[in-house]
Amino acid sequence: MTNHLLHVGFPKAGSKYLQQWFAAHPQLAYETDGIAGFRSVYAIAREGAKSGDRTRYRVTSYEGLAAPHGDAGNVAVDYASARPTDAATAQRRVCEILSGLFPRATVLIVTRGFRSMILSSYSQFVRSGGDADLAELVAVMQAGPGSPGYDHLAGLTPWNYDRVIGAYTAAFGADNVIVMPYELLRDAPDEFTRMLSQRLGIDPIPGPRDRINESLSAEEMYWYPRLTRLARKVPSRRLFRLYVTAAFRNRLRGVVRLLQRVRPGRAVTAASIPDAVVEVFRGHAESLRGNPLYERYASDYLI
């Protein structure tokens, strides 16, 4: 019987890398933007006409399942008018939908240490049309509960790993939920895919050798919000979307290099995130305590 693997995220935790690995594995059926390895209902009919299927798992993979939002699938995001999504409610609803559709699936959740996750998510934010400086967002979080904007911003953050892991464990069973650290994928990708293969009972194959969906550089994270604010002044929405598409693909890196040479900006790095902001997430990864895969990365998860 063919099994179903649900890879639900998290964002910025090696999803694009894993999706290339899924697509290359002869015992996995995966289609980009597809469900259970099928691009459409017609693909199911075509699959039925085949013989000699080696597929062990049909794979559904999308990092936004762990961080649902109304602009899922869009390159450009209109942050100015987008309706805020309560992360906890959206995560619970997605889990309920998936467990209703695929109650016997195996679930893969890949986490990422909090400081690194904040920085990488900020990179994704600015390349998809966000124009707030990291310092502005940090100031809101440092102001603490009850201050203007804090509750709203904190409610949008999806990185409560205990909440998500707990929901999927309750829905699918502890034996059917695999939780692994992005840091292992970053440091030892072949070890990561070997361990995942062993857990799934499939043959190990190496993953891609190139970095995929790489975050912006420290200087690019400084300049892109400023370029976006200028682009917003152009009255044409079409031109703005073209700009965001170029920013998303980092096609303005040459412009950024020139600007940095003429007027050096302050680099945006992990050191730009104060400890107090990271501390907001303490207690959100307690379920990872005692997991041997996380021992060497305990400090990244505040455990």
GIWO-V781329 format. One record per helix or strand of 3 or more residues. SS is the DSSP state (helix for helix, strand for strand). FROM is the first residue (numbers start at 1). LEN is the number of residues. If there is no record, write none. Layout:
BEGIN
ss: (SS/SS)
from: (FROM/FROM)
len: (LEN/LEN)
END
This chain:
BEGIN
ss: (strand/helix/helix/strand/helix/helix/strand/helix/helix/helix/helix/helix/strand/helix/helix/helix/helix/helix/helix/helix/helix/helix)
from: (3/15/41/57/63/87/106/114/134/150/161/174/177/182/189/218/237/253/270/275/286/292)
len: (7/10/8/5/3/15/6/14/10/7/12/3/5/6/12/15/12/10/3/5/3/10)
END
